[in-house]
Amino acid sequence: MLPEQFENYINRNELFNKQDNLLLALSGGCDSVALLRLLKERKYKFSAAHCNFNLRDNDSEKDQLFTENLCKKFGIQLFIKSFDTKKFASENKLSLEDAARKLRYTWFEEIRRKNNFSYILTAHHLDDRIETFFINLTKGTGIKGLRSILPKTEHIVRPLLFARRSDIETYCTENKIKFRTDKSNFDTYFLRNKFRHEILPALKKINPKFTDSMSKNFQIFSEFEKIYDNYIENGKNAVLKKDKNLIYINLEKLFKSPAPSSLLFEIIRPYGFNSSQNQHIISNINNLQNGKLFFSKTHRILKNTGFLTIDTIKSEKSEIFTIDKTTNFIDVPLKLSFLHTNDFPSSLKTDNNTALVDVGKINFPLKIRKPKTADFFYPFGMKGKKLLSDFFTDNKINRFKRENSWILTTYKDEIIWIIGYRTDDRFKITKKTTNILQVKRL
């Protein structure tokens, strides 16, 4: 019966087909050996990979030898790798469980890419899914944690997720399938085992059909997730505005949404921000000063009046780009065109993305650089000089936009144009101008 359910589950969920080249994660335990036999029986094309984590002394070596003999018996290609799991866990400040998980999935993906495998198959089953649900619940989780493990996540496929552990054990017994027993699976020091051997059996005593109930719950939670994802996508469209490298979150629209905390979290989570930061922002938004910053490893969030702005954390390296007289176009650090002309424009007025410069008042090469402390210029149409910092403040240009701005200068570092904002009055064209340089931001 299990083989037929196995085939139906694969087809119903479109997990893979007979043409795919599959990689089986083979521990040597009951679940993965059963999966190997099912794949072989159903004539799927696959190889296997075994991780030796060196955590159980001689048992680890015996597990490896078992998988080697098993794959040799059935003519299955086997990849093997030995890990110093304890050292890796210590160096990366991880639990042994997390270290082993990270090591194996990183290695599996390396094999998959190098050998063009379509998918990596793991032997997770319904009981694993239930255990993961409760682990997520105790640690704190969102809707994705409630639906627990999925049958397919990118290149990871779990074709036994429909089956109970008891169904798999029965299949092995009936078919006289030998496997290795990992004694650490009974050690309740590990959180998963505590749920497996103490908590979940108690729930099954309360409800003998507990496993079936949880299976139905997962179907409901998966539907909830689709509704949730649809809400988040619509919410993002309503509150987000992108301007070049910056992302703006409209706070008024955010807090008018039905679930502002969830919406904000899903917006900032991909940029490395955590739930604690999200909750702090939501709970204290009215008390946060303008200019308040929040950091992830890769991004920053800036609080401004009416908005949160997300920006990438950049290197402190200061770059200078040189523009000579023959330059017609650049696309680094931004896209600009340079046109020399003798045709006097009908109007001296320009937009913020265009600068008209009297070539007779400058010498090449010109420079493009970031603003510096104490930079000043003579704003077009005004008398006297002004600090660049004062110009930004007066025009309500926030910190991130300032840091993302560029200026065009003479080789003596005199500001010609704050690109995208204002030109300098010293280099403007007049009726006496005979040669004009038109610089346009594209």
Steps between C-alpha positions, in 0.01 A plus 500: 500500500781743587658475150170598336445788743859607435447511122166681534648761735784574258263538205234696688753756627709498181816434699713341226477250214679195359720721279642700793843417641455481878736514800385308810622608844580157645571476874454123523200533730158348447349799316777564248554129427125459443511796261792340314302175457188687383700699244665180378171309486330779305798527263603858568847616398702597807833507685559527876702716736605408855631739768731368771471759777742311730274550801442138607849344502493151343130526417573780253749279319257207502228723350735600220601139431133397496410762237803403292398132497134583437576719198749246366234228525249702296753659262437853624762774474588624852662827609656503849644783707641508853446810717657631819158605624603592855772734376265663249232545767750659739649735241158615381329500842236249390334205670610160370157460336525834318864441405424158350201643310704784354789271404288240327276733300797710386678185383188353337455821298865491391452144371172591330652791310821322408325186373183659356257320730144628466405468866629399842268247667468471877298238690302737725157359582176616661627449857803718420264768373297490821814516716626800300163672544524480880866601503409807293206572727708496818770722351250747358390490139295654224262339254787327317603326821145378556481319166839348591702304243384509138514209251718714271720801571707610201737204442410311820223238464341290776302222327413315825340797673156336473607183690500430873817367659309181588403450132866519398608261774228253395618520139858418608383210719276345236774524236777385738692823436803545723600840630712668766353636824642832621507474880513879530140506373398384849700761690253757634784747549419599142189714468349302212530176695330657800197569283526158332520288815328705769263772377343361184422156650303681771300689236429173318356356822260794516408463132579162343449659156738783583729432199204506259375822657840663457513390136169680440626803694801526269268516200308783668818685599630473143178665378539769766851566372373561147246752634773660714744524208232663287431756773871574540551550127204740476621679814849546360358653183302746711770618743829468308668743267839438341733779392826373351675312783264612776175340616241719672230366735206737538420491872148643470400232251683233697304570819171516310554144381319217689824346632782760501740292710483197268520718190806690625672179605454341158635817336817525711569128560667441159750774589619318812288671769351284774166485679636683809603800290165491323310499829713785638424714196127424509465554876703821518437662162354820648794542738780428253696810411554589138842370404472188720683210333452123516762264359516148358822352363429637153244780532386801703157640581469875551201658678383824341178697522234285339741236368741220578780481244697181427850531358794268434800538730785606278876492530667806646734507199486839326519478122581778254408469131679712242325662202718622215405723207431206267261318737153457346338257744561323831294237683710482818438627767181619327383544143593840356532634146739784403430714193712792375294746296513854363121524472369740760178370662178697468470496880768503767273303730576131546349215699676327791637232268677738262790737552619762245860601560707779342806311372699825501474507880633150564808293430502127435519240638187527714427272795199316641517420869300472820430811711754581770481679833519879458418485126340824382369641174326806354141389429374593152292819510620599849766733630766374735619153591323232697621193687390185326374362833278808542367458147404139573333600829308792347371276222406220742730250332535208740819336614481205262441723197795715603724197526380376161554836328789586267652832403673618183803719571787673325846347529554757781203345688261791438142375487339536157185297562342312787376237260124483497454808719667835421776645284758758612446861395873550425491271196163595350468589136434861397443682172877531471545120515632348177554138601249309711536166676163334555510231769188285529414235759336208320 
